[in-house]
């Protein structure tokens, strides 16, 4: 079974699909503009791979990151959050203070962040109306371990309490914490980054990644997440 058949040959996974990265050895060659496809592969990331940077004007640090080209998407509108699904398959080779897998980021504010902390816990942040200091944080109920591949899926139904975290096809949603009074996110139209987005050192993702997909206005069901995980094992 190939990626084209998985996503476009079978209706359940084509609806709402906005971005897919199969990876083919390096990030710049991995961008897929639908419906053009490339073969699946693996891309490895080390701190030296984050070769783009911006300088924080209010401090003395440098924010290093790797841009995911042509991957501009929001998980909200100007008036409300919307349903979404994000799937990524990764293998961590090192725990850092926080490994920033993805961030929809427009300095100095973020819309969402997907982080793995230094104990292997997945954390998904939704930031309220262009405020880094007001957010909802949803955490996983189990921790990842190093040097194992995991398929991580984050889904949301558009409601305040509607985000779920799946690991290898199983619902592993843990606690949700609210800091401040969360209202909704604000559209950014900013590129999605694999990066050190907190303007702090030792936060880049270190490991391997060989799959990424994003659905807009689409919350995958429990059964769909399970099927996606099972079929992706065959692909990758």
C-alpha positions in Angstrom: 0.0 0.0 0.0 1.4 3.4 -0.8 0.8 6.9 0.6 -1.3 8.0 -2.4 -3.7 5.1 -2.0 -3.9 5.6 1.8 -4.9 9.2 1.6 -6.6 9.7 -1.7 -7.7 6.2 -2.7 -9.8 5.8 0.4 -12.2 8.6 1.3 -12.0 8.5 5.1 -8.5 10.1 5.1 -8.7 12.5 2.1 -11.3 14.9 3.5 -9.8 17.9 5.1 -6.2 16.9 4.5 -4.2 20.1 4.0 -0.6 19.0 4.5 1.4 15.9 4.2 5.2 15.3 4.5 6.4 11.9 3.6 10.1 12.9 3.9 12.8 11.8 1.5 16.1 12.3 3.3 16.0 16.0 4.1 13.4 18.6 5.0 13.7 20.9 2.0 13.1 18.0 -0.4 10.1 16.7 1.6 7.5 19.3 0.9 4.5 17.9 -0.8 2.1 20.3 -2.6 -1.1 18.2 -3.1 -1.6 16.2 -5.2 2.1 15.8 -6.0 3.7 13.0 -4.0 7.2 11.7 -3.2 8.4 8.4 -1.7 8.4 8.0 2.0 11.6 8.1 3.9 13.2 9.4 7.1 14.8 12.7 8.0 17.1 13.0 11.1 17.5 16.2 13.1 20.4 17.3 15.3 21.0 20.7 16.9 23.2 21.7 14.0 20.4 21.1 11.5 18.4 24.1 12.8 20.1 26.5 10.4 17.7 29.4 10.3 17.6 31.9 13.2 16.0 35.1 14.4 17.5 37.3 17.1 15.3 38.3 20.0 15.4 42.1 20.2 14.6 42.2 23.8 17.2 39.8 25.1 20.6 38.4 24.1 19.6 35.0 22.8 19.1 33.6 19.4 16.0 31.6 18.4 17.1 28.8 16.1 14.5 26.8 14.1 13.8 24.8 11.0 11.0 26.0 8.9 8.6 23.6 7.3 8.1 25.3 3.9 4.7 25.8 2.5 3.0 24.6 5.7 0.9 27.6 6.7 -2.3 26.6 8.5 -4.4 27.7 11.4 -6.6 25.6 13.8 -8.9 28.5 14.4 -10.8 31.3 12.6 -11.2 34.9 13.6 -14.2 33.9 15.8 -13.6 30.4 17.1 -11.3 27.4 17.3 -12.0 24.7 14.7 -11.7 21.0 14.5 -8.2 19.7 13.5 -6.0 16.6 13.5 -2.2 16.4 13.4 -0.2 13.1 13.1 3.5 12.7 13.3 5.8 9.7 13.5 9.0 10.2 15.5 11.9 8.6 17.3 13.6 10.6 20.0 17.3 10.0 20.5 17.8 12.6 23.3 15.7 14.2 26.0 16.1 17.9 26.2 14.6 20.4 28.6 11.7 20.6 26.1 11.8 19.2 22.6 9.7 21.5 20.3 8.3 19.2 17.7 6.0 21.8 16.1 5.0 25.4 16.7 2.8 27.7 14.7 4.7 30.8 15.6 4.8 34.4 14.7 7.2 36.2 17.0 6.5 37.1 19.8 3.3 35.0 19.9 2.3 31.4 19.2 -0.9 29.8 18.2 -0.1 26.2 19.1 2.9 24.2 20.3 3.6 20.4 20.4 6.3 19.7 22.9 7.9 16.6 24.5 9.4 17.4 27.9 12.5 16.0 29.5 10.6 13.0 30.9 9.0 12.0 27.6 5.6 13.5 28.3 3.7 15.0 25.3 2.3 18.5 25.9 0.0 20.3 23.5 -0.5 24.1 24.1 -3.2 26.3 22.6 -2.4 29.9 23.2 -5.3 32.3 23.7 -5.7 35.3 21.3 -2.0 36.0 20.6 -0.9 35.7 24.2 1.9 33.3 25.2 0.9 33.8 28.8 -2.7 32.6 28.5 -3.1 29.0 27.3 -4.6 25.5 27.7 -2.1 22.7 28.1 -3.1 19.1 27.4 -0.6 16.4 28.6 -0.3 12.7 27.8 -1.0 10.1 30.4 2.1 8.1 29.5 5.7 9.0 28.7 7.7 8.2 25.6 11.1 6.4 25.9 14.2 7.1 23.8 15.0 5.3 20.6 11.5 3.9 19.9 9.3 5.1 17.1 5.9 6.5 18.1 3.0 7.7 16.1 1.5 10.8 17.9 -1.9 12.1 16.9 -3.5 15.3 18.3 -7.2 15.9 17.6 -9.5 18.7 18.5 -13.3 19.2 18.0 -13.1 23.0 18.2 -14.4 23.2 21.8 -12.4 24.4 24.8 -12.0 20.9 26.3 -12.0 18.9 23.1 -8.4 18.1 22.5 -7.1 14.5 22.7 -3.7 13.0 22.5 -3.2 9.5 20.9 0.0 7.5 21.1 0.3 4.5 18.7 -3.4 4.6 18.0 -4.5 4.6 21.7 -6.1 7.5 23.5 -3.5 8.7 26.0 -5.1 12.0 27.0 -4.1 13.1 30.5 -4.8 16.3 32.4 -5.7 19.7 30.9 -4.4 22.8 32.6 -5.7 26.4 32.0 -3.4 29.3 32.7 -5.3 32.5 32.7 -8.8 32.6 31.1 -8.5 30.9 27.7 -10.9 32.3 25.1 -9.7 31.1 21.7 -6.7 31.2 19.5 -6.2 33.9 16.9 -5.3 33.3 13.2 -1.6 33.8 12.5 -0.9 32.6 9.0 2.5 31.8 10.2 4.7 29.0 9.1 4.8 25.9 11.2 8.3 25.3 12.6 10.4 22.5 14.0 12.3 24.6 16.4 13.5 26.1 19.6 10.6 28.5 19.8 10.9 29.6 23.4 14.0 31.7 22.8 15.9 29.3 25.1 18.8 26.9 24.4 18.7 23.1 24.5 15.1 22.9 23.1 15.6 21.6 19.6 14.1 18.2 18.6 16.8 15.6 18.3 15.9 12.4 16.6 14.1 11.1 13.5 10.9 11.9 11.8 9.3 10.1 8.9 5.7 11.2 8.6 3.6 14.3 9.1 0.0 15.0 8.2 -2.5 17.8 9.1 -6.2 17.9 8.7 -8.2 21.2 9.0 -11.8 21.2 10.0 -11.5 17.5 10.6 -11.4 15.7 13.9 -10.3 12.1 13.3 -12.3 9.5 15.3 -10.9 7.0 17.7 -11.3 4.3 15.0 -9.7 6.4 12.3 -6.7 7.2 14.5 -6.3 3.4 15.1 -6.5 2.6 11.4 -4.1 5.3 10.5 -1.6 4.1 13.0 -1.9 0.5 11.8 -1.6 1.3 8.1 1.3 3.7 8.6 3.3 1.0 10.1 3.1 -0.8 6.8 4.1 2.4 4.9 7.0 3.6 7.0 
